[in-house]
């Protein structure tokens, strides 16, 4: 009889194995490495999927050999608010611009854990909005509309 000694590691292993297997399955039709070492569109997904499978295998072995904590209750509030922040970013960037969206997202994510720390959210919002705008638009020349609508 196989005994799972670390349920948290076992759960993480199952997730890594599922993501890795799904990546290989869905990326199977994409072209891989070409002659001369050129990378096809399926090379990176394939490599990342194999890495996920490797991590999953290692975590599975750890779950069977090392004692660990039980799986705790899911933090639903954190899961929902962080997911909402990411979805909001994707929906809002075209309408209100990159800087406003990048600054709004940390405020939504800050609601994940009580008590809400508004000062830290303000600091993260300012650094995220200004820093990533500087990086992507100024330094890398990406065509992002900083304020309002599409470029």
C-alpha positions in Angstrom: 0.0 0.0 0.0 1.4 3.4 -1.0 1.2 6.0 1.9 1.1 9.7 1.1 3.2 11.3 3.8 2.8 14.9 2.6 -0.6 15.7 1.3 0.3 19.3 0.3 3.3 18.1 -1.8 1.1 15.4 -3.3 -1.6 18.0 -4.3 1.1 20.2 -5.8 2.6 17.3 -7.7 -0.8 16.4 -9.2 -1.2 20.0 -10.4 2.3 20.2 -11.9 1.8 16.8 -13.6 -1.6 17.9 -15.0 -0.3 21.2 -16.3 2.7 19.5 -17.9 0.6 16.8 -19.5 -1.9 19.4 -20.8 0.9 21.5 -22.2 2.3 18.6 -24.1 -1.2 17.5 -25.3 -2.3 20.9 -26.5 1.1 21.8 -27.9 1.6 18.6 -29.8 0.6 20.1 -33.1 2.9 23.0 -32.9 6.3 22.9 -34.7 9.3 22.3 -32.5 13.0 22.7 -33.2 13.9 23.2 -36.9 17.1 22.5 -38.8 19.9 24.9 -37.8 18.6 25.2 -34.2 15.7 27.6 -35.1 13.0 27.6 -32.5 9.4 26.8 -33.6 6.3 28.1 -31.9 6.0 24.8 -30.0 9.5 24.7 -28.5 9.0 26.9 -25.4 5.6 25.3 -24.5 7.2 21.9 -24.9 10.2 22.8 -22.7 8.0 24.3 -20.0 5.7 21.3 -20.0 8.6 18.9 -19.5 9.9 21.1 -16.7 6.4 21.0 -15.1 6.4 17.2 -15.4 9.9 17.0 -13.8 8.9 19.2 -10.9 5.7 17.1 -10.5 7.7 13.9 -10.5 10.1 15.3 -7.9 7.3 16.6 -5.7 5.5 13.2 -6.0 8.6 11.4 -4.7 8.9 13.9 -1.9 5.2 13.4 -1.0 5.8 9.7 -0.6 9.1 9.9 1.3 9.0 13.0 3.6 6.4 13.8 6.2 4.6 17.1 5.6 1.6 19.1 6.5 -2.0 18.3 5.6 -3.8 20.3 2.9 -5.3 23.4 4.5 -8.6 25.1 3.8 -8.5 27.1 0.6 -8.3 30.9 1.0 -11.3 31.6 -1.2 -11.3 35.3 -0.7 -7.7 35.6 -1.8 -8.2 33.3 -4.8 -11.3 35.2 -6.0 -9.8 38.7 -5.5 -6.5 38.0 -7.1 -8.3 36.3 -10.1 -10.6 39.3 -10.3 -7.6 41.7 -10.3 -6.0 39.8 -13.3 -9.3 39.7 -15.2 -9.8 43.4 -14.5 -6.4 44.1 -15.9 -7.1 42.3 -19.1 -10.5 44.0 -19.5 -9.5 47.5 -18.5 -6.2 48.0 -20.3 -7.8 48.7 -23.6 -10.2 51.3 -22.1 -8.4 53.2 -19.5 -4.8 52.7 -20.6 -1.8 50.9 -19.2 -0.8 53.2 -16.3 -4.3 53.5 -14.8 -4.8 49.7 -15.2 -1.4 48.8 -13.6 -2.2 51.2 -10.7 -5.8 49.9 -10.2 -4.8 46.2 -10.1 -2.9 46.3 -6.8 -5.9 47.9 -5.1 -8.2 45.1 -6.1 -5.5 42.5 -5.1 -5.1 44.2 -1.7 -8.6 43.1 -0.8 -7.4 39.5 -0.8 -6.3 39.4 2.9 -7.8 41.3 5.8 -6.9 43.8 7.1 -6.5 45.7 3.8 -3.2 47.6 3.8 -4.0 50.6 1.7 -0.5 52.3 2.2 1.3 49.3 0.8 -1.2 49.0 -2.1 -0.6 52.7 -2.9 3.1 52.2 -2.9 2.9 49.0 -5.1 0.4 50.8 -7.4 2.8 53.7 -7.9 5.9 51.6 -8.4 4.1 49.1 -10.7 2.4 51.8 -12.8 5.4 54.0 -13.2 8.1 51.3 -13.2 6.5 49.1 -15.8 5.5 52.0 -18.0 9.1 53.1 -17.9 10.3 49.6 -18.7 7.9 48.6 -21.4 7.1 51.9 -23.2 10.3 54.0 -22.7 13.1 51.4 -22.5 11.6 48.6 -24.7 9.5 50.7 -27.0 6.4 48.7 -26.7 3.3 50.3 -28.3 1.2 50.6 -25.2 -1.2 53.5 -24.7 -0.2 54.9 -21.4 -3.4 56.8 -20.7 -6.8 56.0 -22.2 -7.9 53.7 -25.1 -5.9 51.7 -27.6 -2.7 52.9 -29.3 
